[in-house]
Amino acid sequence: MERAPSLLESIARARDYTNHLLATIPTSDWFRMPHEGVSHVAWQVGHVAFAQYRLALERIRGKRPEDARLISPEFLQKFGRASTPIGDAAAYPSASEIRGVFDAVHRQVREEISAMDETVFDEPSEPHPRFSTKGGSLVWCAEHEMMHAGQIGLLRRLLGQPPLW
């Protein structure tokens, strides 16, 4: 059984849904925080890029020096798990830069995962509460993005966008 195509399809479906939502939100609204204590679209997109890099590249094949050209250490810090979104757009890369990293990481994941020997997916992963294997990390990658797509969907409504369906 070939698992890479199935895992990549799940990751691609999550990304398609996220892209569908993002297409309905002007980038001029990406840094708006509709309520105190709520994040913004830019942080959500940056965080998904961060998580996809960590879950589908770093945890699977390890960190590589050339990764800094794909996703900088500063980007990882601004959008990491322990980061807190702030309403100051000047504290972040531009929406187009965030989107560029988001898209580049996704392309790299698709390229690398499709070329991997599938025995890698059964190898143990770094400790994580949601999975224990590298294949599980890829499953969580798709699920994690869908969770954040839900947050983006809520943000778009709080920003005054009409329902999609």
KAGI-V739297 format. One record per residue. N is the residue number from 0. RES is the residue in one letter. OMEGA is omega as a letter, one per 40 degrees, with the letter a starting at -180 (999 if undefined). Layout:
BEGIN
N/RES/OMEGA
N/RES/OMEGA
END
This chain:
BEGIN
0/M/i
1/E/a
2/R/a
3/A/i
4/P/i
5/S/i
6/L/i
7/L/i
8/E/i
9/S/i
10/I/i
11/A/i
12/R/i
13/A/a
14/R/i
15/D/i
16/Y/i
17/T/i
18/N/i
19/H/i
20/L/a
21/L/i
22/A/a
23/T/a
24/I/i
25/P/i
26/T/i
27/S/i
28/D/a
29/W/a
30/F/i
31/R/i
32/M/a
33/P/i
34/H/i
35/E/i
36/G/i
37/V/i
38/S/i
39/H/a
40/V/a
41/A/i
42/W/i
43/Q/a
44/V/i
45/G/i
46/H/i
47/V/i
48/A/i
49/F/a
50/A/a
51/Q/i
52/Y/a
53/R/a
54/L/a
55/A/i
56/L/a
57/E/a
58/R/a
59/I/a
60/R/i
61/G/i
62/K/i
63/R/i
64/P/a
65/E/i
66/D/a
67/A/i
68/R/i
69/L/a
70/I/a
71/S/i
72/P/i
73/E/i
74/F/i
75/L/i
76/Q/a
77/K/a
78/F/a
79/G/a
80/R/a
81/A/a
82/S/i
83/T/i
84/P/i
85/I/a
86/G/a
87/D/a
88/A/a
89/A/i
90/A/a
91/Y/i
92/P/i
93/S/i
94/A/a
95/S/i
96/E/i
97/I/i
98/R/i
99/G/i
100/V/i
101/F/a
102/D/a
103/A/i
104/V/a
105/H/i
106/R/a
107/Q/i
108/V/a
109/R/a
110/E/a
111/E/a
112/I/a
113/S/a
114/A/a
115/M/i
116/D/a
117/E/i
118/T/i
119/V/a
120/F/i
121/D/i
122/E/i
123/P/i
124/S/i
125/E/a
126/P/i
127/H/a
128/P/a
129/R/a
130/F/i
131/S/i
132/T/i
133/K/i
134/G/i
135/G/i
136/S/i
137/L/i
138/V/i
139/W/i
140/C/i
141/A/a
142/E/i
143/H/i
144/E/i
145/M/i
146/M/i
147/H/i
148/A/i
149/G/i
150/Q/i
151/I/i
152/G/i
153/L/i
154/L/a
155/R/i
156/R/i
157/L/i
158/L/i
159/G/i
160/Q/a
161/P/i
162/P/i
163/L/a
164/W/999
END
